[in-house]
Amino acid sequence: MSTRPFNIRLPDWAVDFIDRRARESGLTKTEVVLEALRRLQRDDLAVVMRQGYAELRELDIRLAEEGLGKRLEGEVSDGG
C-alpha cells in the first residue's frame, strides 16, 4: 500500500485520544486513524445496505400484491 503525508489540525481531545489509543493498543497513530476510517466506511456501507434492503422489501410487497391481484382477477374471469 502506498502512502503519502497528510497534515491536518485536530482539537486537543482528538489528539489525546489518538495518542492514548495508540499507546494502549500498541498501534501507531496512523494505524489508529486508519482503524477509525475503516469503521466509518463500514458504517456508511451498512446504511447503504439497509436502504437497499428497505427498497427491495417495498418492491417485493408491491410485486406480490400485483401478482395476487392478477391471480384473483384471473380466477374471477375464469369463473373460479
Residue pairs with C-beta under 8 A, 6 or more apart in sequence:
3 30
10 18
18 29
18 32
18 33
19 29
21 27
21 32
22 28
22 29
22 31
22 32
25 32
27 35
74 80
